[in-house]
């Protein structure tokens, strides 16, 4: 999973750099590449990273929240 995340990150960065290069150096339409890089980063890379990072810890978080006192309303 670690290698997959690194490869996806490199692909995202390359797409964004290529898009900016097309825009500024070659005067071509590079917004498509920038957009694909951002979409892949936001909708594929970030959820995979969050899943990998918190895969075994979510139960610890839920258990610690359940042990705390319940929220009191001010009514």
Legacy VTK file of the C-alpha trace (Angstrom):
# vtk DataFile Version 3.0
C-alpha trace
ASCII
DATASET POLYDATA
POINTS 75 float
0.000 0.000 0.000
2.913 2.316 0.764
4.333 1.891 -2.742
0.930 2.456 -4.341
0.525 5.720 -2.436
3.970 6.905 -3.498
3.303 6.064 -7.148
-0.049 7.874 -7.113
1.569 10.905 -5.461
4.304 11.003 -8.101
1.709 10.726 -10.879
-0.300 13.604 -9.375
2.737 15.838 -9.045
3.883 15.009 -12.581
0.452 15.794 -14.025
0.367 19.145 -12.257
3.929 20.035 -13.314
3.264 18.981 -16.913
0.072 21.047 -16.929
1.850 24.148 -15.675
4.636 23.594 -18.197
2.147 23.358 -21.046
0.434 26.526 -19.832
3.505 28.695 -19.289
6.239 27.386 -21.561
4.496 25.942 -24.596
1.336 28.109 -24.485
-0.890 25.046 -24.772
-3.995 24.121 -22.785
-2.567 22.417 -19.696
-5.538 22.981 -17.435
-6.796 19.486 -18.206
-3.605 17.922 -16.831
-3.695 20.135 -13.752
-7.323 19.209 -13.189
-6.672 15.480 -13.504
-3.771 15.763 -11.067
-5.891 17.572 -8.490
-8.860 15.198 -8.917
-6.664 12.116 -8.517
-5.042 13.694 -5.466
-8.336 14.651 -3.832
-10.531 11.657 -4.644
-8.078 8.757 -4.842
-4.852 9.545 -2.982
-6.283 11.244 0.114
-8.934 8.584 0.898
-6.371 5.799 0.412
-3.908 7.610 2.662
-6.525 8.182 5.370
-7.614 4.542 5.184
-4.003 3.311 5.459
-3.172 5.689 8.275
-6.182 4.967 10.481
-6.950 1.354 9.542
-6.364 -0.123 13.008
-6.988 2.967 15.119
-10.619 3.770 14.452
-11.833 1.331 17.096
-9.522 2.966 19.667
-10.984 6.359 18.807
-14.567 5.124 19.076
-13.889 3.351 22.388
-12.281 6.452 23.912
-15.224 8.605 22.815
-17.709 6.176 24.387
-15.870 6.244 27.745
-16.183 10.021 28.045
-19.124 11.572 29.793
-22.171 12.220 27.610
-22.728 15.726 26.326
-24.993 17.830 28.538
-27.529 20.154 26.879
-27.934 23.663 28.297
-31.754 23.546 28.172
LINES 1 76
75 0 1 2 3 4 5 6 7 8 9 10 11 12 13 14 15 16 17 18 19 20 21 22 23 24 25 26 27 28 29 30 31 32 33 34 35 36 37 38 39 40 41 42 43 44 45 46 47 48 49 50 51 52 53 54 55 56 57 58 59 60 61 62 63 64 65 66 67 68 69 70 71 72 73 74
